[in-house]
Amino acid sequence: MIYPSIDKLLNVVNSKYELVHIAARRSKEIKATNHLQMPLNKYVSKKNIGRALEEVAEGYITVKYKDE
């Protein structure tokens, strides 16, 4: 089972494509800076892309749209 679930993530982000873009950017940022927003022991995933998705699911990364 993949954590976090796509259903939970799509409640935060409107589209799967946008979610991929956000997670990829954050994953690269984690790799470059080695900065995590949650304590290391709270992450389920060991890979940066999974950690980026977990940050989105937990609300550490928010998406602002032009209409809002």
HTML snippet that shows the backbone in 3Dmol.js (N, CA, C, O; Angstrom):
<script src="https://3Dmol.org/build/3Dmol-min.js"></script>
<div id="view" style="width:600px;height:400px;position:relative"></div>
<script>
const pdb = `
ATOM      1  N   MET A   1       0.837  -1.180   0.000  1.00  0.00           N
ATOM      2  CA  MET A   1       0.000   0.000   0.000  1.00  0.00           C
ATOM      3  C   MET A   1       0.882   1.244   0.000  1.00  0.00           C
ATOM      4  O   MET A   1       1.874   1.317   0.726  1.00  0.00           O
ATOM      5  N   ILE A   2       0.520   2.193  -0.800  1.00  0.00           N
ATOM      6  CA  ILE A   2       1.296   3.423  -0.923  1.00  0.00           C
ATOM      7  C   ILE A   2       0.807   4.428   0.110  1.00  0.00           C
ATOM      8  O   ILE A   2      -0.395   4.625   0.292  1.00  0.00           O
ATOM      9  N   TYR A   3       1.760   5.054   0.777  1.00  0.00           N
ATOM     10  CA  TYR A   3       1.426   6.077   1.767  1.00  0.00           C
ATOM     11  C   TYR A   3       2.061   7.380   1.343  1.00  0.00           C
ATOM     12  O   TYR A   3       3.231   7.365   0.961  1.00  0.00           O
ATOM     13  N   PRO A   4       1.397   8.466   1.382  1.00  0.00           N
ATOM     14  CA  PRO A   4      -0.026   8.678   1.640  1.00  0.00           C
ATOM     15  C   PRO A   4      -0.869   8.329   0.414  1.00  0.00           C
ATOM     16  O   PRO A   4      -0.366   8.271  -0.708  1.00  0.00           O
ATOM     17  N   SER A   5      -2.140   8.101   0.648  1.00  0.00           N
ATOM     18  CA  SER A   5      -3.013   7.684  -0.451  1.00  0.00           C
ATOM     19  C   SER A   5      -3.275   8.841  -1.404  1.00  0.00           C
ATOM     20  O   SER A   5      -3.261  10.008  -1.012  1.00  0.00           O
ATOM     21  N   ILE A   6      -3.511   8.497  -2.645  1.00  0.00           N
ATOM     22  CA  ILE A   6      -3.762   9.506  -3.670  1.00  0.00           C
ATOM     23  C   ILE A   6      -5.045  10.276  -3.364  1.00  0.00           C
ATOM     24  O   ILE A   6      -5.145  11.458  -3.696  1.00  0.00           O
ATOM     25  N   ASP A   7      -6.018   9.631  -2.743  1.00  0.00           N
ATOM     26  CA  ASP A   7      -7.267  10.313  -2.392  1.00  0.00           C
ATOM     27  C   ASP A   7      -7.022  11.440  -1.402  1.00  0.00           C
ATOM     28  O   ASP A   7      -7.582  12.528  -1.540  1.00  0.00           O
ATOM     29  N   LYS A   8      -6.192  11.183  -0.414  1.00  0.00           N
ATOM     30  CA  LYS A   8      -5.869  12.212   0.580  1.00  0.00           C
ATOM     31  C   LYS A   8      -5.094  13.360  -0.060  1.00  0.00           C
ATOM     32  O   LYS A   8      -5.325  14.527   0.257  1.00  0.00           O
ATOM     33  N   LEU A   9      -4.172  13.024  -0.964  1.00  0.00           N
ATOM     34  CA  LEU A   9      -3.368  14.050  -1.626  1.00  0.00           C
ATOM     35  C   LEU A   9      -4.210  14.914  -2.559  1.00  0.00           C
ATOM     36  O   LEU A   9      -3.974  16.117  -2.669  1.00  0.00           O
ATOM     37  N   LEU A  10      -5.190  14.309  -3.232  1.00  0.00           N
ATOM     38  CA  LEU A  10      -6.017  15.083  -4.166  1.00  0.00           C
ATOM     39  C   LEU A  10      -7.017  15.981  -3.450  1.00  0.00           C
ATOM     40  O   LEU A  10      -7.656  16.817  -4.089  1.00  0.00           O
ATOM     41  N   ASN A  11      -7.165  15.827  -2.138  1.00  0.00           N
ATOM     42  CA  ASN A  11      -7.947  16.786  -1.368  1.00  0.00           C
ATOM     43  C   ASN A  11      -7.172  18.084  -1.161  1.00  0.00           C
ATOM     44  O   ASN A  11      -7.760  19.133  -0.899  1.00  0.00           O
ATOM     45  N   VAL A  12      -5.861  18.004  -1.278  1.00  0.00           N
ATOM     46  CA  VAL A  12      -4.998  19.176  -1.091  1.00  0.00           C
ATOM     47  C   VAL A  12      -4.687  19.838  -2.432  1.00  0.00           C
ATOM     48  O   VAL A  12      -4.665  21.065  -2.538  1.00  0.00           O
ATOM     49  N   VAL A  13      -4.447  19.018  -3.451  1.00  0.00           N
ATOM     50  CA  VAL A  13      -4.056  19.495  -4.783  1.00  0.00           C
ATOM     51  C   VAL A  13      -5.145  19.105  -5.765  1.00  0.00           C
ATOM     52  O   VAL A  13      -5.727  18.025  -5.660  1.00  0.00           O
ATOM     53  N   ASN A  14      -5.422  19.984  -6.718  1.00  0.00           N
ATOM     54  CA  ASN A  14      -6.534  19.764  -7.644  1.00  0.00           C
ATOM     55  C   ASN A  14      -6.281  18.697  -8.700  1.00  0.00           C
ATOM     56  O   ASN A  14      -7.230  18.060  -9.157  1.00  0.00           O
ATOM     57  N   SER A  15      -5.035  18.482  -9.101  1.00  0.00           N
ATOM     58  CA  SER A  15      -4.791  17.542 -10.188  1.00  0.00           C
ATOM     59  C   SER A  15      -3.570  16.682  -9.900  1.00  0.00           C
ATOM     60  O   SER A  15      -2.660  17.088  -9.177  1.00  0.00           O
ATOM     61  N   LYS A  16      -3.569  15.493 -10.476  1.00  0.00           N
ATOM     62  CA  LYS A  16      -2.444  14.577 -10.309  1.00  0.00           C
ATOM     63  C   LYS A  16      -1.170  15.167 -10.910  1.00  0.00           C
ATOM     64  O   LYS A  16      -0.081  14.993 -10.365  1.00  0.00           O
ATOM     65  N   TYR A  17      -1.312  15.858 -12.026  1.00  0.00           N
ATOM     66  CA  TYR A  17      -0.153  16.431 -12.710  1.00  0.00           C
ATOM     67  C   TYR A  17       0.495  17.520 -11.858  1.00  0.00           C
ATOM     68  O   TYR A  17       1.720  17.615 -11.777  1.00  0.00           O
ATOM     69  N   GLU A  18      -0.327  18.322 -11.237  1.00  0.00           N
ATOM     70  CA  GLU A  18       0.187  19.361 -10.357  1.00  0.00           C
ATOM     71  C   GLU A  18       0.856  18.736  -9.131  1.00  0.00           C
ATOM     72  O   GLU A  18       1.879  19.232  -8.660  1.00  0.00           O
ATOM     73  N   LEU A  19       0.291  17.677  -8.629  1.00  0.00           N
ATOM     74  CA  LEU A  19       0.872  16.969  -7.496  1.00  0.00           C
ATOM     75  C   LEU A  19       2.257  16.434  -7.838  1.00  0.00           C
ATOM     76  O   LEU A  19       3.181  16.542  -7.031  1.00  0.00           O
ATOM     77  N   VAL A  20       2.408  15.860  -9.022  1.00  0.00           N
ATOM     78  CA  VAL A  20       3.707  15.353  -9.465  1.00  0.00           C
ATOM     79  C   VAL A  20       4.716  16.491  -9.550  1.00  0.00           C
ATOM     80  O   VAL A  20       5.860  16.342  -9.121  1.00  0.00           O
ATOM     81  N   HIS A  21       4.303  17.611 -10.095  1.00  0.00           N
ATOM     82  CA  HIS A  21       5.192  18.772 -10.224  1.00  0.00           C
ATOM     83  C   HIS A  21       5.642  19.276  -8.848  1.00  0.00           C
ATOM     84  O   HIS A  21       6.827  19.539  -8.641  1.00  0.00           O
ATOM     85  N   ILE A  22       4.720  19.408  -7.930  1.00  0.00           N
ATOM     86  CA  ILE A  22       5.030  19.901  -6.586  1.00  0.00           C
ATOM     87  C   ILE A  22       5.959  18.928  -5.858  1.00  0.00           C
ATOM     88  O   ILE A  22       6.939  19.343  -5.239  1.00  0.00           O
ATOM     89  N   ALA A  23       5.652  17.648  -5.935  1.00  0.00           N
ATOM     90  CA  ALA A  23       6.464  16.645  -5.242  1.00  0.00           C
ATOM     91  C   ALA A  23       7.877  16.573  -5.828  1.00  0.00           C
ATOM     92  O   ALA A  23       8.850  16.430  -5.088  1.00  0.00           O
ATOM     93  N   ALA A  24       7.985  16.672  -7.139  1.00  0.00           N
ATOM     94  CA  ALA A  24       9.303  16.626  -7.767  1.00  0.00           C
ATOM     95  C   ALA A  24      10.154  17.822  -7.357  1.00  0.00           C
ATOM     96  O   ALA A  24      11.337  17.670  -7.052  1.00  0.00           O
ATOM     97  N   ARG A  25       9.554  19.011  -7.349  1.00  0.00           N
ATOM     98  CA  ARG A  25      10.300  20.212  -6.936  1.00  0.00           C
ATOM     99  C   ARG A  25      10.750  20.114  -5.490  1.00  0.00           C
ATOM    100  O   ARG A  25      11.891  20.443  -5.165  1.00  0.00           O
ATOM    101  N   ARG A  26       9.857  19.664  -4.624  1.00  0.00           N
ATOM    102  CA  ARG A  26      10.203  19.547  -3.203  1.00  0.00           C
ATOM    103  C   ARG A  26      11.255  18.464  -2.982  1.00  0.00           C
ATOM    104  O   ARG A  26      12.137  18.620  -2.138  1.00  0.00           O
ATOM    105  N   SER A  27      11.167  17.377  -3.730  1.00  0.00           N
ATOM    106  CA  SER A  27      12.145  16.304  -3.620  1.00  0.00           C
ATOM    107  C   SER A  27      13.542  16.795  -3.993  1.00  0.00           C
ATOM    108  O   SER A  27      14.522  16.479  -3.318  1.00  0.00           O
ATOM    109  N   LYS A  28      13.623  17.561  -5.062  1.00  0.00           N
ATOM    110  CA  LYS A  28      14.914  18.127  -5.470  1.00  0.00           C
ATOM    111  C   LYS A  28      15.435  19.112  -4.432  1.00  0.00           C
ATOM    112  O   LYS A  28      16.638  19.189  -4.183  1.00  0.00           O
ATOM    113  N   GLU A  29      14.522  19.861  -3.830  1.00  0.00           N
ATOM    114  CA  GLU A  29      14.899  20.816  -2.790  1.00  0.00           C
ATOM    115  C   GLU A  29      15.435  20.081  -1.555  1.00  0.00           C
ATOM    116  O   GLU A  29      16.419  20.514  -0.955  1.00  0.00           O
ATOM    117  N   ILE A  30      14.800  18.990  -1.182  1.00  0.00           N
ATOM    118  CA  ILE A  30      15.272  18.189  -0.048  1.00  0.00           C
ATOM    119  C   ILE A  30      16.675  17.662  -0.334  1.00  0.00           C
ATOM    120  O   ILE A  30      17.547  17.697   0.535  1.00  0.00           O
ATOM    121  N   LYS A  31      16.888  17.178  -1.546  1.00  0.00           N
ATOM    122  CA  LYS A  31      18.196  16.647  -1.926  1.00  0.00           C
ATOM    123  C   LYS A  31      19.274  17.726  -1.885  1.00  0.00           C
ATOM    124  O   LYS A  31      20.388  17.477  -1.425  1.00  0.00           O
ATOM    125  N   ALA A  32      18.946  18.919  -2.363  1.00  0.00           N
ATOM    126  CA  ALA A  32      19.928  20.001  -2.431  1.00  0.00           C
ATOM    127  C   ALA A  32      20.251  20.585  -1.057  1.00  0.00           C
ATOM    128  O   ALA A  32      21.409  20.887  -0.770  1.00  0.00           O
ATOM    129  N   THR A  33      19.239  20.746  -0.208  1.00  0.00           N
ATOM    130  CA  THR A  33      19.450  21.435   1.065  1.00  0.00           C
ATOM    131  C   THR A  33      19.506  20.498   2.264  1.00  0.00           C
ATOM    132  O   THR A  33      19.992  20.879   3.329  1.00  0.00           O
ATOM    133  N   ASN A  34      19.008  19.263   2.095  1.00  0.00           N
ATOM    134  CA  ASN A  34      18.922  18.292   3.184  1.00  0.00           C
ATOM    135  C   ASN A  34      18.078  18.817   4.345  1.00  0.00           C
ATOM    136  O   ASN A  34      18.311  18.463   5.501  1.00  0.00           O
ATOM    137  N   HIS A  35      17.093  19.668   4.028  1.00  0.00           N
ATOM    138  CA  HIS A  35      16.204  20.243   5.031  1.00  0.00           C
ATOM    139  C   HIS A  35      14.844  19.554   4.964  1.00  0.00           C
ATOM    140  O   HIS A  35      14.197  19.533   3.917  1.00  0.00           O
ATOM    141  N   LEU A  36      14.424  18.995   6.084  1.00  0.00           N
ATOM    142  CA  LEU A  36      13.116  18.347   6.177  1.00  0.00           C
ATOM    143  C   LEU A  36      12.217  19.178   7.080  1.00  0.00           C
ATOM    144  O   LEU A  36      12.691  19.790   8.037  1.00  0.00           O
ATOM    145  N   GLN A  37      10.927  19.202   6.783  1.00  0.00           N
ATOM    146  CA  GLN A  37       9.995  20.017   7.552  1.00  0.00           C
ATOM    147  C   GLN A  37       9.425  19.294   8.761  1.00  0.00           C
ATOM    148  O   GLN A  37       8.914  19.935   9.679  1.00  0.00           O
ATOM    149  N   MET A  38       9.506  17.968   8.774  1.00  0.00           N
ATOM    150  CA  MET A  38       9.036  17.184   9.920  1.00  0.00           C
ATOM    151  C   MET A  38      10.249  16.493  10.535  1.00  0.00           C
ATOM    152  O   MET A  38      11.281  16.355   9.880  1.00  0.00           O
ATOM    153  N   PRO A  39      10.133  16.062  11.780  1.00  0.00           N
ATOM    154  CA  PRO A  39      11.218  15.270  12.368  1.00  0.00           C
ATOM    155  C   PRO A  39      11.423  13.978  11.563  1.00  0.00           C
ATOM    156  O   PRO A  39      10.461  13.396  11.062  1.00  0.00           O
ATOM    157  N   LEU A  40      12.641  13.550  11.446  1.00  0.00           N
ATOM    158  CA  LEU A  40      12.982  12.394  10.613  1.00  0.00           C
ATOM    159  C   LEU A  40      12.220  11.136  11.006  1.00  0.00           C
ATOM    160  O   LEU A  40      11.866  10.337  10.139  1.00  0.00           O
ATOM    161  N   ASN A  41      11.963  10.946  12.289  1.00  0.00           N
ATOM    162  CA  ASN A  41      11.277   9.732  12.731  1.00  0.00           C
ATOM    163  C   ASN A  41       9.778   9.724  12.414  1.00  0.00           C
ATOM    164  O   ASN A  41       9.129   8.690  12.574  1.00  0.00           O
ATOM    165  N   LYS A  42       9.219  10.845  11.970  1.00  0.00           N
ATOM    166  CA  LYS A  42       7.797  10.897  11.615  1.00  0.00           C
ATOM    167  C   LYS A  42       7.536  10.484  10.163  1.00  0.00           C
ATOM    168  O   LYS A  42       6.392  10.222   9.792  1.00  0.00           O
ATOM    169  N   TYR A  43       8.585  10.426   9.344  1.00  0.00           N
ATOM    170  CA  TYR A  43       8.428  10.037   7.947  1.00  0.00           C
ATOM    171  C   TYR A  43       8.288   8.534   7.823  1.00  0.00           C
ATOM    172  O   TYR A  43       9.015   7.784   8.476  1.00  0.00           O
ATOM    173  N   VAL A  44       7.363   8.089   6.995  1.00  0.00           N
ATOM    174  CA  VAL A  44       7.191   6.673   6.702  1.00  0.00           C
ATOM    175  C   VAL A  44       8.157   6.268   5.584  1.00  0.00           C
ATOM    176  O   VAL A  44       8.771   5.202   5.628  1.00  0.00           O
ATOM    177  N   SER A  45       8.273   7.141   4.588  1.00  0.00           N
ATOM    178  CA  SER A  45       9.099   6.864   3.422  1.00  0.00           C
ATOM    179  C   SER A  45      10.569   7.189   3.693  1.00  0.00           C
ATOM    180  O   SER A  45      10.889   8.089   4.470  1.00  0.00           O
ATOM    181  N   LYS A  46      11.441   6.445   3.042  1.00  0.00           N
ATOM    182  CA  LYS A  46      12.869   6.699   3.158  1.00  0.00           C
ATOM    183  C   LYS A  46      13.393   7.511   1.981  1.00  0.00           C
ATOM    184  O   LYS A  46      14.508   8.030   2.032  1.00  0.00           O
ATOM    185  N   LYS A  47      12.599   7.623   0.926  1.00  0.00           N
ATOM    186  CA  LYS A  47      13.014   8.361  -0.269  1.00  0.00           C
ATOM    187  C   LYS A  47      12.453   9.778  -0.235  1.00  0.00           C
ATOM    188  O   LYS A  47      11.405  10.035   0.356  1.00  0.00           O
ATOM    189  N   ASN A  48      13.171  10.687  -0.879  1.00  0.00           N
ATOM    190  CA  ASN A  48      12.779  12.099  -0.857  1.00  0.00           C
ATOM    191  C   ASN A  48      11.431  12.351  -1.521  1.00  0.00           C
ATOM    192  O   ASN A  48      10.671  13.202  -1.060  1.00  0.00           O
ATOM    193  N   ILE A  49      11.124  11.635  -2.585  1.00  0.00           N
ATOM    194  CA  ILE A  49       9.845  11.857  -3.264  1.00  0.00           C
ATOM    195  C   ILE A  49       8.683  11.458  -2.355  1.00  0.00           C
ATOM    196  O   ILE A  49       7.659  12.141  -2.324  1.00  0.00           O
ATOM    197  N   GLY A  50       8.832  10.381  -1.630  1.00  0.00           N
ATOM    198  CA  GLY A  50       7.813   9.964  -0.674  1.00  0.00           C
ATOM    199  C   GLY A  50       7.691  10.946   0.470  1.00  0.00           C
ATOM    200  O   GLY A  50       6.589  11.237   0.933  1.00  0.00           O
ATOM    201  N   ARG A  51       8.822  11.457   0.928  1.00  0.00           N
ATOM    202  CA  ARG A  51       8.807  12.448   2.004  1.00  0.00           C
ATOM    203  C   ARG A  51       8.116  13.728   1.547  1.00  0.00           C
ATOM    204  O   ARG A  51       7.387  14.353   2.318  1.00  0.00           O
ATOM    205  N   ALA A  52       8.344  14.119   0.296  1.00  0.00           N
ATOM    206  CA  ALA A  52       7.678  15.305  -0.243  1.00  0.00           C
ATOM    207  C   ALA A  52       6.170  15.100  -0.279  1.00  0.00           C
ATOM    208  O   ALA A  52       5.417  16.015   0.054  1.00  0.00           O
ATOM    209  N   LEU A  53       5.719  13.924  -0.674  1.00  0.00           N
ATOM    210  CA  LEU A  53       4.285  13.624  -0.699  1.00  0.00           C
ATOM    211  C   LEU A  53       3.705  13.610   0.712  1.00  0.00           C
ATOM    212  O   LEU A  53       2.572  14.043   0.921  1.00  0.00           O
ATOM    213  N   GLU A  54       4.465  13.122   1.666  1.00  0.00           N
ATOM    214  CA  GLU A  54       4.001  13.128   3.055  1.00  0.00           C
ATOM    215  C   GLU A  54       3.856  14.556   3.567  1.00  0.00           C
ATOM    216  O   GLU A  54       2.921  14.853   4.312  1.00  0.00           O
ATOM    217  N   GLU A  55       4.771  15.444   3.178  1.00  0.00           N
ATOM    218  CA  GLU A  55       4.671  16.847   3.581  1.00  0.00           C
ATOM    219  C   GLU A  55       3.428  17.499   2.992  1.00  0.00           C
ATOM    220  O   GLU A  55       2.776  18.305   3.656  1.00  0.00           O
ATOM    221  N   VAL A  56       3.097  17.159   1.758  1.00  0.00           N
ATOM    222  CA  VAL A  56       1.875  17.682   1.144  1.00  0.00           C
ATOM    223  C   VAL A  56       0.657  17.180   1.914  1.00  0.00           C
ATOM    224  O   VAL A  56      -0.249  17.953   2.228  1.00  0.00           O
ATOM    225  N   ALA A  57       0.640  15.895   2.211  1.00  0.00           N
ATOM    226  CA  ALA A  57      -0.507  15.292   2.908  1.00  0.00           C
ATOM    227  C   ALA A  57      -0.684  15.869   4.307  1.00  0.00           C
ATOM    228  O   ALA A  57      -1.815  16.033   4.765  1.00  0.00           O
ATOM    229  N   GLU A  58       0.406  16.177   4.989  1.00  0.00           N
ATOM    230  CA  GLU A  58       0.340  16.703   6.354  1.00  0.00           C
ATOM    231  C   GLU A  58       0.090  18.208   6.402  1.00  0.00           C
ATOM    232  O   GLU A  58      -0.106  18.768   7.481  1.00  0.00           O
ATOM    233  N   GLY A  59       0.096  18.866   5.245  1.00  0.00           N
ATOM    234  CA  GLY A  59      -0.202  20.295   5.210  1.00  0.00           C
ATOM    235  C   GLY A  59       1.008  21.194   5.363  1.00  0.00           C
ATOM    236  O   GLY A  59       0.852  22.402   5.538  1.00  0.00           O
ATOM    237  N   TYR A  60       2.203  20.642   5.303  1.00  0.00           N
ATOM    238  CA  TYR A  60       3.409  21.460   5.383  1.00  0.00           C
ATOM    239  C   TYR A  60       3.655  22.210   4.078  1.00  0.00           C
ATOM    240  O   TYR A  60       4.308  23.253   4.068  1.00  0.00           O
ATOM    241  N   ILE A  61       3.137  21.681   2.997  1.00  0.00           N
ATOM    242  CA  ILE A  61       3.215  22.336   1.695  1.00  0.00           C
ATOM    243  C   ILE A  61       1.794  22.641   1.260  1.00  0.00           C
ATOM    244  O   ILE A  61       0.966  21.738   1.141  1.00  0.00           O
ATOM    245  N   THR A  62       1.519  23.892   1.028  1.00  0.00           N
ATOM    246  CA  THR A  62       0.189  24.283   0.588  1.00  0.00           C
ATOM    247  C   THR A  62       0.264  24.839  -0.836  1.00  0.00           C
ATOM    248  O   THR A  62       1.308  25.316  -1.281  1.00  0.00           O
ATOM    249  N   VAL A  63      -0.840  24.767  -1.519  1.00  0.00           N
ATOM    250  CA  VAL A  63      -0.928  25.241  -2.889  1.00  0.00           C
ATOM    251  C   VAL A  63      -1.843  26.453  -2.913  1.00  0.00           C
ATOM    252  O   VAL A  63      -2.971  26.400  -2.422  1.00  0.00           O
ATOM    253  N   LYS A  64      -1.358  27.536  -3.482  1.00  0.00           N
ATOM    254  CA  LYS A  64      -2.179  28.740  -3.620  1.00  0.00           C
ATOM    255  C   LYS A  64      -2.516  28.913  -5.092  1.00  0.00           C
ATOM    256  O   LYS A  64      -1.639  28.885  -5.955  1.00  0.00           O
ATOM    257  N   TYR A  65      -3.776  29.090  -5.355  1.00  0.00           N
ATOM    258  CA  TYR A  65      -4.244  29.292  -6.715  1.00  0.00           C
ATOM    259  C   TYR A  65      -4.556  30.764  -6.935  1.00  0.00           C
ATOM    260  O   TYR A  65      -4.832  31.494  -5.983  1.00  0.00           O
ATOM    261  N   LYS A  66      -4.511  31.197  -8.181  1.00  0.00           N
ATOM    262  CA  LYS A  66      -4.747  32.608  -8.504  1.00  0.00           C
ATOM    263  C   LYS A  66      -6.141  33.068  -8.135  1.00  0.00           C
ATOM    264  O   LYS A  66      -6.337  34.237  -7.803  1.00  0.00           O
ATOM    265  N   ASP A  67      -7.114  32.171  -8.187  1.00  0.00           N
ATOM    266  CA  ASP A  67      -8.507  32.530  -7.899  1.00  0.00           C
ATOM    267  C   ASP A  67      -8.769  32.723  -6.416  1.00  0.00           C
ATOM    268  O   ASP A  67      -9.772  33.332  -6.045  1.00  0.00           O
ATOM    269  N   GLU A  68      -7.899  32.223  -5.572  1.00  0.00           N
ATOM    270  CA  GLU A  68      -8.138  32.282  -4.124  1.00  0.00           C
ATOM    271  C   GLU A  68      -7.670  33.578  -3.532  1.00  0.00           C
ATOM    272  O   GLU A  68      -7.798  33.787  -2.326  1.00  0.00           O
TER     273      GLU A  68
END
`;
const viewer = $3Dmol.createViewer("view");
viewer.addModel(pdb, "pdb");
viewer.setStyle({}, {cartoon: {color: "spectrum"}});
viewer.zoomTo();
viewer.render();
</script>
